[in-house]
């Protein structure tokens, strides 16, 4: 799986390319969790190139949300496809995240 990592100021934007399923989901969320363990993580996950996700991805997102919840912070998700957003809402995970239509808006939210 290709994972694009781009730095915008002090914020890291991570974008997986392709469906977040099986080993690809585990790889992506392994890298994401490493970033979130920093003392003051500034990470945005852009899902514009991830058309759908499976239970591995849902578990990864839940783990990422848990990592930040201890610090009263929610993970910022940008450009979430409708299918993925619906899955997050149906599973009850959606309230654990901040959703943004554009990556720039998510990055600006750190200011």
C-alpha positions as CSV (number, residue, x, y, z in Angstrom):
1,X,0.0,0.0,0.0
2,X,1.2,3.5,-0.8
3,X,1.0,5.9,2.1
4,X,1.6,9.5,1.3
5,X,3.0,11.6,4.1
6,X,3.2,15.3,3.7
7,X,4.2,17.9,6.2
8,X,2.1,21.1,6.3
9,X,3.8,23.4,8.8
10,X,3.9,21.4,12.0
11,X,1.1,19.0,10.9
12,X,1.7,15.6,9.3
13,X,-0.9,14.7,6.7
14,X,-1.2,10.9,6.1
15,X,-3.1,9.6,3.1
16,X,-3.5,5.9,2.3
17,X,-4.0,5.0,-1.3
18,X,-6.3,2.2,-1.9
19,X,-8.9,0.3,0.2
20,X,-8.1,0.1,3.9
21,X,-8.4,-3.7,4.2
22,X,-6.4,-6.6,5.7
23,X,-2.6,-6.1,5.8
24,X,-2.8,-2.7,4.2
25,X,-5.0,-1.4,7.0
26,X,-2.7,-2.9,9.6
27,X,0.3,-1.3,8.0
28,X,-1.3,2.1,7.7
29,X,-2.6,2.1,11.3
30,X,0.7,0.8,12.6
31,X,2.4,3.9,11.2
32,X,-0.3,6.2,12.4
33,X,-0.1,4.9,15.9
34,X,3.6,5.5,16.0
35,X,3.0,9.2,15.0
36,X,0.2,9.5,17.6
37,X,2.5,8.4,20.5
38,X,4.5,11.7,20.2
39,X,4.1,14.1,23.1
40,X,2.1,16.6,21.0
41,X,0.9,14.8,17.9
42,X,-0.4,16.9,15.0
43,X,-1.8,14.5,12.5
44,X,-4.5,14.6,9.9
45,X,-5.7,11.5,8.1
46,X,-6.9,12.2,4.6
47,X,-9.1,9.3,3.3
48,X,-9.9,10.7,-0.2
49,X,-8.1,7.8,-1.9
50,X,-9.5,5.1,0.4
51,X,-12.8,4.1,-1.1
52,X,-13.8,1.6,1.6
53,X,-12.5,0.0,4.8
54,X,-12.9,-3.3,6.6
55,X,-12.9,-4.4,10.2
56,X,-9.1,-4.1,10.5
57,X,-9.4,-0.4,9.5
58,X,-12.2,0.2,12.0
59,X,-10.1,-1.4,14.7
60,X,-7.2,0.8,13.7
61,X,-9.2,3.9,13.8
62,X,-10.6,3.0,17.2
63,X,-7.1,2.3,18.5
64,X,-5.9,5.7,17.2
65,X,-8.9,7.4,18.8
66,X,-8.1,5.7,22.1
67,X,-4.5,6.8,21.9
68,X,-5.6,10.4,21.7
69,X,-8.6,10.2,24.1
70,X,-6.3,10.1,27.1
71,X,-5.3,13.6,26.1
72,X,-8.9,14.8,25.4
73,X,-8.1,15.1,21.7
74,X,-10.0,13.6,18.7
75,X,-8.3,12.3,15.6
76,X,-8.9,14.6,12.6
77,X,-10.2,12.9,9.5
78,X,-10.4,14.8,6.2
79,X,-12.1,14.1,2.8
80,X,-13.8,10.9,4.1
81,X,-15.6,9.1,1.3
82,X,-19.4,8.7,1.9
83,X,-19.1,4.9,2.2
84,X,-16.4,5.2,4.9
85,X,-18.3,7.9,6.8
86,X,-21.5,5.8,6.7
87,X,-19.6,2.8,8.2
88,X,-18.2,5.0,11.0
89,X,-21.7,6.3,11.7
90,X,-23.3,2.9,11.7
91,X,-20.7,1.4,14.0
92,X,-21.0,4.3,16.4
93,X,-17.4,5.3,16.0
94,X,-18.1,8.6,14.3
95,X,-18.3,10.8,17.4
96,X,-14.7,9.8,18.3
97,X,-13.4,11.8,15.3
98,X,-13.4,15.3,14.0
99,X,-14.4,15.4,10.3
100,X,-13.3,18.0,7.8
101,X,-14.3,18.4,4.1
102,X,-10.8,19.7,3.2
103,X,-7.3,18.8,4.4
104,X,-6.5,22.5,4.7
105,X,-9.4,23.0,7.2
106,X,-8.2,20.1,9.3
107,X,-4.6,21.5,9.3
108,X,-5.9,25.0,10.3
109,X,-7.8,23.5,13.2
110,X,-4.5,23.0,15.0
111,X,-3.9,26.8,15.2
